[in-house]
Each structure stands twice: as structure tokens, then as C-alpha cells.
Amino acid sequence: MKLTKYTHACVRLDKDGQALVLDPGTFSETDLALDGAGAVLITHEHGDHVDVPAVASALQGNDALQVFAPAGVAAKLRSEAPFAAPRIHDVDPGSTFRAVGFDVRTFGGQHALIHPQIPVVANIGYLIDSNVYHPGDSFVIPDGVAVRTLLVPVHAPWNKVGEVVDFVIGVRAGKAFPIHDALLNETGLGLIEGHVKRLGAKYGTEYAHLASGDSVEV
């Protein structure tokens, strides 16, 4: 399949004429990512992972579009797009389903801790076609599966470099690419990616940088 990265946490997968989009958020080029998509997977409720008006607009413009999200996010989308309620699905961790030709498994359950005074929200990690894993805002390692392509949250208010590296080492995917990088300048991104690439390689993971709009075959 073809993987296309958009700004921050948004990724699009294209296969056999179908497209699946993960986390089209407010930092991302949602119009480009959602154009012609058949399904959207949302990890959690934060705006940098779901642009609610943009997803509602896409549901209105494409009556075949399906959306999968944690219950709270799904409820919010149904209130914004009641006409599309049957196409908006609640997702729990530990489930499997098929979305426009893609096989999906779910993991995790909650967002990583930012601060004890900031409530923890639901977060779902998605493994697509036993290949691409998008963890959302968490470092949950999928159990019982081998990930081939890992999407790595390289920077966030809830993580530090050592945790990023340990996540890559723990998953041991063959390939890894960055997500969650919109808050970094070029210097900071280069520093973090240098650590991830060097230390990940010791454990068999080939890490490569993707800029917004870049595509790779996975």
C-alpha cells in the first residue's frame, strides 16, 4: 500500500483503489487527506488528531465515507453530522473490523499522561493490514503481533526522547516513520530523529524521515 504523511499526526493509506485516513486533525491538510477517502480512523478527541468540522464536511460530501473512533469522539461527530450517524462507529480496544478493504486491529485504551491535573482521555491505537501501526498519543506496544511499519510520535507534551526510543525498540518494526512532529523546528526534529535512527538501528528498525506530502510504499 502507499502511505502518505500529512502535517503532524495525519496519515493516508491507499490500496487497490481505496483510501483510509488516520487522524485528520487541525494541524493537517485535511482537505487533501480526506479527498476520496472511504474510511477514517480517529485515535482520540484532541483537535490535533480530529478536525471535527472537516470530518463532518467530508461525511456530508461523501455518502459512502465511514468513520471509526472512540465512543466520545463518535458521539461528538454524530451531533455535528446527524445525517451520517449510521456511518459513525464506536471503537474499543481489543477489537477487529474491516474498513474499505483494510483489516484493522485496535490496541491501547487511554491517552498517555500529560499531567495529573489534566484528565486522561480514551485513545485507540490502530494496526492496519498487520503492517502499519498508528498509536495515537500513546506508547502502547501491540501484543501478539509483529508490526512491519511503525508510526512514531516523535514529540509531544506527554513524551521525552528516551521514551520515544524505547517505544521504537519495544515494537521492533522493520521500518519506522515520524508522526506528531508539528511543534518541532528543524533543529529539534533533527536531534530527536538522530537518536531514534541510531538507537533503533541497533534493534533492527530502519527509521526514515518523511516530510508532509511525502509518500512511501509499505
VOBA-1610 file (N, C-alpha, C; in pm, whole numbers, padded with zeros to 5 digits, always signed):
BEGIN
Met+00084-00119+00000Met+00000+00000+00000Met+00088+00125+00000Lys+00029+00237-00039Lys+00103+00363-00036Lys+00066+00439+00091Leu+00167+00482+00164Leu+00150+00562+00284Leu+00191+00705+00255Thr+00102+00799+00280Thr+00131+00942+00261Thr+00119+01012+00395Lys+00223+01085+00431Lys+00222+01160+00556Lys+00173+01303+00530Tyr+00088+01350+00618Tyr+00049+01491+00619Tyr+00100+01554+00748Thr+00085+01684+00762Thr+00140+01753+00878Thr+00088+01692+01007His+00180+01673+01101His+00154+01625+01236His+00117+01477+01237Ala-00006+01443+01280Ala-00039+01302+01306Ala-00121+01237+01198Cys-00150+01306+01090Cys-00239+01255+00985Cys-00162+01173+00882Val-00216+01055+00853Val-00157+00965+00754Val-00268+00909+00666Arg-00240+00894+00539Arg-00336+00833+00445Arg-00274+00707+00385Leu-00354+00601+00377Leu-00313+00476+00316Leu-00399+00450+00194Asp-00335+00421+00081Asp-00405+00391-00044Asp-00369+00250-00089Lys-00474+00171-00123Lys-00453+00033-00167Lys-00571-00010-00254Asp-00541-00065-00370Asp-00645-00123-00456Asp-00760-00026-00482Gly-00729+00100-00501Gly-00830+00199-00533Gly-00909+00250-00414Gln-00873+00208-00293Gln-00940+00254-00172Gln-00843+00333-00086Ala-00897+00425-00006Ala-00812+00509+00079Ala-00868+00513+00220Leu-00778+00501+00316Leu-00810+00508+00458Leu-00723+00616+00520Val-00784+00704+00602Val-00713+00817+00662Val-00715+00804+00814Leu-00601+00827+00876Leu-00591+00826+01021Leu-00563+00966+01073Asp-00637+01007+01173Asp-00617+01131+01249Asp-00604+01257+01164Pro-00709+01291+01088Pro-00709+01419+01016Pro-00739+01534+01113Gly-00635+01592+01169Gly-00651+01693+01274Gly-00637+01835+01222Thr-00648+01930+01314Thr-00648+02071+01278Thr-00513+02122+01230Phe-00405+02050+01259Phe-00273+02091+01209Phe-00248+02037+01068Ser-00335+01952+01019Ser-00308+01876+00897Ser-00384+01933+00776Glu-00344+01887+00658Glu-00410+01927+00534Glu-00531+01835+00513Thr-00635+01858+00592Thr-00748+01764+00595Thr-00819+01754+00460Asp-00825+01864+00386Asp-00894+01859+00257Asp-00825+01763+00162Leu-00693+01765+00159Leu-00617+01675+00074Leu-00625+01531+00124Ala-00609+01515+00254Ala-00607+01380+00311Ala-00741+01310+00293Leu-00851+01382+00310Leu-00983+01321+00308Leu-01043+01308+00168Asp-00982+01371+00070Asp-01036+01370-00066Asp-01044+01227-00120Gly-01163+01179-00143Gly-01183+01046-00199Gly-01164+00931-00102Ala-01146+00960+00025Ala-01124+00854+00124Ala-01253+00776+00148Gly-01240+00648+00178Gly-01355+00565+00207Gly-01376+00542+00355Ala-01271+00562+00435Ala-01282+00540+00580Ala-01184+00631+00653Val-01222+00668+00775Val-01138+00749+00863Val-01130+00679+00997Leu-01008+00667+01050Leu-00985+00615+01184Leu-00933+00729+01271Ile-00993+00746+01388Ile-00954+00854+01478Ile-00908+00792+01610Thr-00790+00832+01656Thr-00735+00772+01778Thr-00795+00831+01905His-00817+00965+01906His-00871+01028+02028His-00924+01167+01997Glu-00975+01234+02101Glu-01057+01353+02084Glu-00981+01484+02066His-00853+01489+02085His-00781+01616+02078His-00782+01672+01936Gly-00790+01804+01926Gly-00808+01869+01797Gly-00696+01845+01698Asp-00574+01820+01747Asp-00465+01794+01653Asp-00476+01654+01591His-00575+01576+01635His-00599+01443+01579His-00734+01430+01511Val-00826+01521+01540Val-00955+01518+01470Val-01007+01660+01454Asp-01017+01702+01330Asp-01080+01829+01295Asp-01228+01798+01271Val-01309+01817+01375Val-01449+01775+01369Val-01524+01838+01252Pro-01517+01971+01231Pro-01588+02029+01116Pro-01542+01972+00982Ala-01413+01946+00969Ala-01363+01892+00842Ala-01415+01751+00818Val-01417+01668+00924Val-01468+01532+00909Val-01618+01534+00882Ala-01692+01621+00951Ala-01836+01633+00926Ala-01862+01675+00783Ser-01783+01768+00731Ser-01797+01813+00593Ser-01769+01699+00496Ala-01667+01619+00526Ala-01635+01506+00440Ala-01747+01403+00440Leu-01810+01381+00556Leu-01923+01289+00565Leu-02041+01339+00481Gln-02059+01470+00479Gln-02167+01527+00400Gln-02139+01517+00251Gly-02013+01533+00214Gly-01978+01532+00073Gly-01959+01394+00014Asn-01951+01292+00099Asn-01928+01156+00051Asn-02016+01062+00131Asp-02127+01019+00073Asp-02223+00940+00149Asp-02181+00794+00167Ala-02059+00759+00121Ala-02005+00626+00144Ala-01898+00626+00253Leu-01858+00743+00298Leu-01749+00753+00396Leu-01792+00696+00530Gln-01703+00612+00589Gln-01724+00553+00721Gln-01619+00609+00817Val-01660+00634+00942Val-01569+00685+01044Val-01570+00593+01165Phe-01452+00564+01218Phe-01435+00479+01334Phe-01357+00556+01440Ala-01409+00558+01563Ala-01347+00642+01667Ala-01390+00595+01806Pro-01314+00634+01910Pro-01361+00608+02046Pro-01500+00668+02067Ala-01575+00613+02163Ala-01716+00646+02178Ala-01741+00796+02194Gly-01659+00865+02272Gly-01680+01008+02293Gly-01663+01088+02166Val-01563+01051+02086Val-01540+01120+01959Val-01655+01090+01862Ala-01695+00963+01858Ala-01805+00924+01770Ala-01933+01000+01804Ala-01961+01016+01934Ala-02081+01089+01976Ala-02075+01234+01933Lys-01957+01295+01945Lys-01940+01434+01903Lys-01964+01448+01753Leu-01913+01355+01676Leu-01931+01359+01531Leu-02078+01339+01493Arg-02146+01251+01564Arg-02289+01231+01535Arg-02369+01358+01563Ser-02330+01432+01667Ser-02401+01557+01695Ser-02374+01662+01590Glu-02255+01659+01530Glu-02219+01754+01426Glu-02272+01712+01289Ala-02286+01580+01270Ala-02330+01528+01140Ala-02436+01421+01162Pro-02554+01458+01214Pro-02657+01358+01244Pro-02703+01280+01123Phe-02694+01339+01006Phe-02733+01272+00882Phe-02645+01150+00852Ala-02525+01147+00912Ala-02429+01039+00887Ala-02416+00944+01005Ala-02505+00953+01103Ala-02492+00874+01226Ala-02471+00725+01201Pro-02540+00660+01107Pro-02517+00516+01085Pro-02378+00482+01033Arg-02308+00584+00983Arg-02174+00560+00928Arg-02062+00597+01025Ile-02098+00632+01148Ile-02001+00670+01251Ile-02003+00562+01359His-01891+00494+01377His-01886+00372+01458His-01800+00389+01582Asp-01850+00341+01696Asp-01771+00337+01819Asp-01667+00226+01808Val-01547+00253+01861Val-01440+00154+01859Val-01383+00138+02000Asp-01362+00014+02039Asp-01299-00019+02167Asp-01166-00087+02141Pro-01074-00085+02239Pro-00950-00161+02222Pro-00978-00310+02222Gly-00891-00386+02156Gly-00906-00530+02151Gly-01009-00579+02052Ser-01039-00499+01951Ser-01139-00539+01852Ser-01077-00549+01714Thr-01149-00611+01622Thr-01108-00620+01483Thr-01226-00583+01394Phe-01198-00521+01281Phe-01302-00490+01184Phe-01236-00465+01049Arg-01320-00455+00947Arg-01272-00429+00812Arg-01329-00296+00765Ala-01244-00214+00708Ala-01284-00081+00660Ala-01233-00062+00519Val-01324-00052+00423Val-01296-00034+00279Val-01176-00116+00232Gly-01177-00245+00265Gly-01073-00334+00217Gly-00950-00344+00304Phe-00943-00269+00414Phe-00832-00275+00508Phe-00875-00352+00632Asp-00790-00444+00679Asp-00815-00514+00805Asp-00756-00433+00919Val-00835-00410+01024Val-00795-00322+01133Val-00804-00396+01266Arg-00699-00384+01347Arg-00700-00431+01486Arg-00673-00313+01578Thr-00734-00313+01695Thr-00723-00199+01785Thr-00653-00238+01914Phe-00578-00141+01968Phe-00499-00164+02089Phe-00507-00042+02180Gly-00462-00061+02303Gly-00449+00052+02395Gly-00573+00074+02477Gly-00616+00199+02483Gly-00733+00233+02562Gly-00731+00373+02617Gln-00611+00425+02649Gln-00608+00560+02705Gln-00488+00639+02656His-00506+00771+02655His-00402+00867+02617His-00290+00864+02722Ala-00169+00889+02677Ala-00057+00900+02771Ala-00079+01016+02867Leu-00026+01003+02987Leu-00042+01108+03088Leu+00037+01233+03050Ile-00032+01346+03048Ile+00034+01476+03028Ile+00072+01537+03162His-00025+01540+03255His-00005+01591+03390His-00119+01538+03476Pro-00094+01509+03605Pro-00202+01456+03690Pro-00326+01545+03697Gln-00311+01675+03670Gln-00427+01764+03674Gln-00499+01778+03540Ile-00447+01706+03438Ile-00511+01706+03307Ile-00577+01570+03287Pro-00709+01566+03268Pro-00779+01437+03256Pro-00723+01351+03142Val-00716+01222+03167Val-00675+01126+03066Val-00797+01087+02984Val-00784+01090+02852Val-00897+01058+02763Val-00871+00924+02694Ala-00976+00870+02634Ala-00964+00744+02559Ala-00874+00763+02437Asn-00796+00661+02407Asn-00707+00663+02290Asn-00698+00521+02235Ile-00717+00508+02105Ile-00710+00378+02038Ile-00593+00378+01942Gly-00508+00274+01950Gly-00405+00252+01850Gly-00457+00157+01744Tyr-00423+00183+01618Tyr-00475+00103+01507Tyr-00361+00033+01433Leu-00377-00098+01411Leu-00286-00174+01326Leu-00361-00208+01198Ile-00306-00164+01086Ile-00372-00178+00956Ile-00305-00288+00875Asp-00384-00386+00832Asp-00336-00495+00747Asp-00212-00564+00804Ser-00208-00579+00937Ser-00093-00641+01004Ser+00039-00578+00959Asn+00035-00449+00932Asn+00151-00381+00875Asn+00176-00248+00945Val+00088-00150+00925Val+00110-00013+00973Val+00042+00007+01109Tyr+00120+00053+01207Tyr+00065+00079+01341Tyr+00073+00228+01373His-00045+00287+01400His-00056+00426+01443His-00102+00424+01589Pro-00016+00466+01684Pro-00050+00453+01825Pro-00132+00567+01881Gly-00159+00672+01798Gly-00221+00791+01855Gly-00127+00854+01955Asp-00182+00905+02065Asp-00099+00967+02169Asp-00075+00866+02281Ser+00005+00766+02248Ser+00041+00665+02347Ser+00164+00592+02298Phe+00225+00519+02391Phe+00335+00429+02356Phe+00295+00284+02384Val+00169+00252+02363Val+00122+00115+02382Val+00178+00026+02271Ile+00244-00082+02312Ile+00302-00176+02217Ile+00199-00285+02188Pro+00163-00308+02062Pro+00065-00411+02030Pro+00113-00549+02075Asp+00024-00623+02140Asp+00061-00755+02190Asp+00018-00863+02092Gly+00102-00965+02079Gly+00067-01082+01999Gly+00078-01063+01849Val+00137-00955+01805Val+00151-00929+01661Val+00290-00876+01631Ala+00330-00887+01506Ala+00456-00829+01460Ala+00422-00711+01370Val+00465-00592+01411Val+00441-00470+01333Val+00550-00456+01228Arg+00512-00428+01105Arg+00611-00409+01000Arg+00648-00262+00981Thr+00549-00173+00998Thr+00571-00029+00976Thr+00516+00047+01095Leu+00604+00116+01167Leu+00565+00188+01288Leu+00563+00338+01263Leu+00454+00402+01305Leu+00444+00548+01304Leu+00479+00597+01444Val+00581+00680+01453Val+00642+00715+01581Val+00606+00858+01622Pro+00535+00877+01735Pro+00513+01013+01786Pro+00644+01070+01841Val+00713+01149+01761Val+00848+01189+01796Val+00853+01302+01899His+00743+01377+01914His+00745+01487+02011His+00603+01520+02053Ala+00586+01545+02185Ala+00454+01580+02238Ala+00471+01632+02380Pro+00370+01701+02435Pro+00375+01743+02575Pro+00381+01626+02672Trp+00352+01506+02623Trp+00347+01389+02711Trp+00467+01295+02695Asn+00564+01328+02613Asn+00675+01234+02597Asn+00811+01301+02608Lys+00914+01217+02615Lys+01053+01263+02611Lys+01130+01169+02520Val+01251+01210+02481Val+01325+01137+02379Val+01350+00992+02419Gly+01385+00969+02545Gly+01413+00833+02589Gly+01292+00742+02572Glu+01174+00795+02596Glu+01053+00715+02580Glu+01024+00687+02433Val+01053+00784+02348Val+01036+00763+02204Val+01126+00649+02156Val+01251+00653+02197Val+01347+00550+02158Val+01304+00414+02212Asp+01263+00409+02339Asp+01223+00281+02398Asp+01099+00223+02330Phe+01010+00309+02283Phe+00893+00263+02209Phe+00936+00196+02078Val+01026+00259+02006Val+01076+00203+01881Val+01146+00070+01908Ile+01229+00065+02011Ile+01299-00058+02046Ile+01199-00167+02084Gly+01097-00129+02160Gly+00999-00227+02207Gly+00915-00287+02096Val+00877-00207+01999Val+00794-00257+01889Val+00876-00340+01791Arg+01001-00296+01767Arg+01092-00367+01676Arg+01034-00387+01536Ala+00972-00284+01483Ala+00923-00289+01345Ala+01040-00282+01248Gly+01020-00334+01128Gly+01126-00326+01029Gly+01150-00184+00982Lys+01041-00106+00969Lys+01051+00033+00924Lys+00977+00123+01022Ala+01022+00247+01033Ala+00955+00345+01118Ala+00962+00482+01054Phe+00853+00559+01071Phe+00843+00693+01017Phe+00782+00785+01122Pro+00809+00916+01113Pro+00763+01009+01216Pro+00618+01052+01199Ile+00552+01072+01312Ile+00428+01148+01320Ile+00439+01238+01444His+00340+01324+01463His+00331+01409+01582His+00456+01499+01594Asp+00485+01571+01487Asp+00608+01648+01480Asp+00586+01796+01452Ala+00462+01843+01453Ala+00433+01981+01410Ala+00486+02087+01504Leu+00512+02051+01630Leu+00559+02150+01726Leu+00711+02164+01729Leu+00779+02088+01645Leu+00925+02093+01642Leu+00976+02180+01527Asn+01083+02254+01552Asn+01152+02319+01441Asn+01252+02221+01380Glu+01318+02262+01274Glu+01409+02173+01203Glu+01521+02121+01292Thr+01573+02208+01379Thr+01683+02167+01468Thr+01637+02060+01566Gly+01523+02083+01631Gly+01474+01986+01728Gly+01438+01853+01665Leu+01375+01858+01549Leu+01338+01735+01480Leu+01462+01655+01442Gly+01563+01723+01391Gly+01685+01654+01353Gly+01753+01587+01471Leu+01751+01654+01587Leu+01812+01597+01708Leu+01739+01469+01750Ile+01608+01476+01758Ile+01531+01360+01802Ile+01542+01246+01701Glu+01528+01278+01574Glu+01536+01173+01473Glu+01674+01107+01469Gly+01777+01182+01499Gly+01911+01124+01504Gly+01921+01015+01609His+01866+01042+01728His+01866+00941+01833His+01784+00819+01794Val+01664+00844+01741Val+01575+00734+01705Val+01638+00647+01596Lys+01696+00709+01497Lys+01756+00634+01386Lys+01875+00551+01433Arg+01963+00614+01511Arg+02085+00546+01555Arg+02054+00431+01650Leu+01971+00456+01751Leu+01943+00354+01851Leu+01844+00251+01801Gly+01749+00293+01719Gly+01656+00196+01662Gly+01727+00095+01573Ala+01827+00139+01499Ala+01900+00051+01409Ala+01969-00063+01484Lys+02008-00039+01608Lys+02073-00143+01688Lys+01979-00260+01714Tyr+01849-00234+01705Tyr+01748-00337+01734Tyr+01667-00375+01610Gly+01719-00339+01492Gly+01661-00387+01368Gly+01556-00298+01304Thr+01540-00174+01352Thr+01441-00083+01295Thr+01509+00021+01208Glu+01467+00031+01083Glu+01517+00133+00991Glu+01424+00253+00997Tyr+01472+00361+01055Tyr+01391+00483+01068Tyr+01426+00579+00955Ala+01322+00638+00894Ala+01344+00734+00786Ala+01252+00853+00805His+01301+00972+00774His+01222+01094+00784His+01123+01104+00669Leu+01001+01149+00699Leu+00904+01186+00598Leu+00857+01328+00626Ala+00858+01413+00525Ala+00801+01545+00536Ala+00656+01539+00492Ser+00581+01644+00525Ser+00440+01648+00485Ser+00428+01640+00333Gly+00343+01548+00288Gly+00324+01526+00146Gly+00407+01414+00088Asp+00505+01365+00163Asp+00587+01254+00116Asp+00508+01124+00120Ser+00537+01035+00024Ser+00472+00904+00018Ser+00578+00795+00006Val+00547+00676+00064Val+00634+00560+00053Val+00545+00437+00034Glu+00601+00333-00025Glu+00532+00205-00034Glu+00570+00121+00089Val+00470+00063+00153Val+00495-00017+00273Val+00425-00152+00260
//
